[in-house]
Amino acid sequence: MALQGRFRVVLGLTRNKPLVFLSQCNTIYTALDNNKATFITPSPALPLLLTQIQNATTSQQLVVTRVKGAATARESVFDVLAASMEMERMMVQGLCNAAPLGQAATIAALAAMKGYSVRVFQKDILTAKNLTPVGTVLLDANAHLLDPSSKQKTYNWGYTLDGGKTILPLPSTPVARTTVANLAPLTTVGFQVSVTVHKQLPGAWTPLVYLLIH
């Protein structure tokens, strides 16, 4: 397993305090508007977002004046605004995902949003593990990294005994794992895999993964 970093963007909105909520939404709108070079395609578009904030502000003012039904109407308008803010968050999250981890916090700050780094374990693209009896190896590929589509796939396997100079083929499989037997103990063997997606040419081979057979 490989330990990788991710940056998660959060809005930090205080929905149960209407005036604070409106202020936070205004701050995010202003930040997006002031940084259009970074946030090229906000969703919803900023003019619509501004209209929603204005509508929410008006609905809150009606609640203060105790207009009948104003509180219920405000909640509906706030729901729309909160949903739009979540869409803007997703847009910012996408930019953070595409940027180096060290730049993600800067991007979130430009949008007046918060965030935090998380560590996640991701399965290696190919692992090799000794099994019993000696000379047997289990190869396990990360099917999603090789190809995330749901199309039918065939996994092609190969190994080398001379450091990659000669690649020897192994039987292909319909699943992302296979077992290799009868390898000589105390030899170092390199393994690789590629995937053939239905009716397409075979994909690129993965880097060799070496294992001492024991």
NULUMDREN-504627 format. One record per residue: residue in one letter; x negated, z negated, y of N, C-alpha, C in turn. Coordinates in steps of 0.2 Angstrom, whole numbers, plus 5000, padded with zeros to 4 digits. Each point is the difference from the previous one (the first is absolute). Last residue first. Layout:
BEGIN
AXZYXZYXZY/...
end
This chain:
BEGIN
H494450114915499849944995500749974997/I498950215019500549994994499749944996/L499950065027499649994994500449984994/L500750155022500249944996499450004995/Y500950145025499549994994500149934997/V501350215015500049934999499649984994/L500250235018499949974993500049925001/P501550155017499349984999499949974993/T502050175001499849935003499349995000/W501250255000499849944995499849945005/A501950195008499249994999499949944996/G502250154994499749965006499249994999/P501550204988499749934999499849985007/L501950185001499350004998499849934999/Q502650054998499550015005499350004997/K502249964989500050075003499450015005/H500549754995500450054997499950075004/V498049835002500850005002500350064998/T497749874992500350075001500749995001/V497649845003500750014999500350075001/S497549854993500450045005500750014998/V497649834995500750024998500250055006/Q497749874987500350025006500750034998/F497649844991500650034999500350035007/G497549924987500450015006500650044998/V498249834986500450065000500450005007/T497849874986500350005006500450075001/T499249854977499950065004500449995006/L500049844982499449995004499850075003/P501650044980499949945003499350005004/A501550224995499449964997499949945004/L502550124996499450005004499449964998/N502450044991499450024996499450025005/A502550005010499749974995499350034998/V502049985021499450044998499749954994/T502650025014499449964997499550054997/T501950005022499850024994499549964997/R501950045022499549964997499950034993/A501750075017499349995003499649954997/V501850194989500049935003499349995003/P500550194986500650005005500049945004/T497750114990500549964998500650005005/S497550134989500549995005500649964998/P497550004988500750035000500449985006/L497450025004500449964995500750035000/P497350115007500749995001500349954994/L497550015013500350014993500849995001/I497850055017500649974999500450024994/T497349995011500550034995500649965000/K498449935015499850074999500450044996/G500249765005500450055004499850074999/G499049804989500149995008500350055004/D499950004975499350015003500050005008/L501949984984499549954997499350015003/T502850045007499350025000499649954997/Y502850095001499549945000499350045000/G502950045006499450024998499549955000/W502950085002499549954999499350034998/N502750055012499450034996499449955000/Y502950005002499349975003499550024995/T502550095009499649994994499349985003/K502850005009499350005001499650004993/Q502650045015499649994994499350015001/K501349915021500050064996499649994993/S500449865021500449984994500050064995/S498049935019500750044999500349974994/P497849945010500549965000500750034999/D497350024992500650045002500649965001/L497849904997499950074997500550055003/L500349775004499550035004499850074998/H501649894987500350015007499450035004/A499549934978500450065000500350025007/N497849874990500649985005500450075001/A498649944976500050035007500649985004/D498449924977500749995004499950035007/L498849994973499950035007500749995003/L498649874979500650025003499950035007/V498449994976500149995007500750025003/T498249944977500750025002500049985007/G498249944987500050075000500650035002/V500049774987499550035005499950074999/P502449914994499349994998499550035005/T501449915013499849994993500450054996/L499350035027500549974995499649994993/N499450045029499850004993500649974996/K500350145023499949934997499950004993/A500350145026499850014993499849934997/T501450135022499749954997499850014993/L500850135025499950014993499649934998/I500950025021500350064998499950014993/D500349755009499550065001500350064997/K501649815010499750024994499550065001/Q500649815018500250064998499650024994/F500749785017499650024994500350074998/V500149875025500350024994499650034995/R500249855025499550034995500450014994/V500549995028500249974993499550044995/S500449955029499750034994500149974994/Y501650025023499549964997499750034994/G501650025025499850024994499549964997/K501850075022499549964997499850024993/M500950135025500249974993499449964997/A500150155020500249935002500349974993/A498850215002500750005000500449945001/L497650025000500250055005500850005000/A499049874984500049965006500250055006/A499750094978500649955000500149975007/I498050134996500650045000500749965001/T497949894996500150035007500650045001/A499549914978500349955005500050025007/A499150154983500749995000500349955004/Q497750074996500350035006500849985000/G498449954982499849965006500350025007/L500450114978500349935000499849975007/P500250265000499549954997500349935001/A501950195000499449985004499549954996/A502250084993499650065000499349985004/N501749844998499950014993499450065000/C501049945021499549954998499850014993/L501750135009499450025003499549954998/G502149964991499750074998499450015003/Q501249825008499749994994499750064997/V501250025019499449975002499649984993/M502250094998499650055003499349975001/M501649854993499850044995499550065002/R501049865016499549964996499750054995/E501950085012499350005004499549974996/M502149984990499750075000499450015004/E501149795002499750014993499750074999/M501249965020499449975000499650004993/S502250085001499650055004499349975000/A501749864991499850054996499550055003/A500949835014499549984995499850054994/L501650055016499450005003499549974996/V502250014992499750075001499350005003/D501249804998499850024993499750075001/F500949905019499349974998499850034993/V502250055008499550045004499349974998/S501749894990500050074997499550045004/E500449785007499750004994499950074997/R501349975020499349995001499650004993/A502350005000499850065002499250005001/T501149804995500050044994499750075002/A500349855017499449984996500050044994/A501750035016499450035002499449984995/G502549955001499750054995499350025002/K501349905020500249994993499750064996/V498749905021500550054999500250004992/R498449865014500549984996500650054999/T497850005012500650005004500649984996/V497950034989499949955005500649995004/V499950184985500149944997500049945004/L499550215009500749994999500249944996/Q497850075003500249985006500849985000/Q498850104982499949935000500349975007/S500250234996500449964995499949935000/T498650145013500750005003500549964995/T497850044992500049965006500749995003/A499750154983500049944997499949955006/N500050225006500649994997500049924997/Q498050095008500449995005500749984998/I498550064984499849935003500449995006/Q500350214989500249944996499849945003/T499250185011500850005001500249944995/L497850054998500149975007500849995001/L499250124981499949934999500149975007/L500250235000500649974996499949924999/P498350135011500649995004500649974997/L497950034987500049955005500650005005/A500250094974499650025006500149955006/P500249914975500350055004499650025006/S498549984989500750024997500349935000/P497750145012500449944998500650024998/T497850135003500650014998500449944998/I497849995010500250075002500850014998/F498249805004500750014997500350065002/T497949975009499949974993500650014996/A500050075023499550044996499949974993/K501549895015500350064997499450044996/N500349775012499550024995500250064996/N501449885016499350005003499450034996/D502349974991500050055006499350005004/L500349844983500050074997500050055005/A500149785007499450014997499950074997/T502149925009499550025005499350024997/Y501749934985500250065003499450025005/I499949794991499850054995500150075003/T500849825013499250005000499850054995/N502349965001499750035006499350015000/C501049884983500150074999499850045006/Q499849765001499550034995500150084999/S501649885014499350005003499550034995/L502149964992500150065004499350015004/F500249814986500150064996499950065004/V500249795010499450014997499950074997/L502149935007499650025006499350014998/P501649934983500150075002499550025006/K499749844978500049995008500150065004/N499950014976500549945001500049985007/R498550174991500750025001500549955002/T497350055002500449945000500750025001/L497750144990500649995005500449944999/G497950124990500049935003500549995004/L499050204987500350005007500049935003/V498250114981500649965001500350005007/V498150134981500249995007500749965000/R497750014984500750015000500349985007/F497750094986500249975006500850015000/R497950004980500650035003500249965006/G497850034980500349975006500650045002/Q498849964974500150045006500349975006/L498749974974500449975005499950045007/A500150074972499650005007500449965005/M499850004971500450005006499650005006/
end
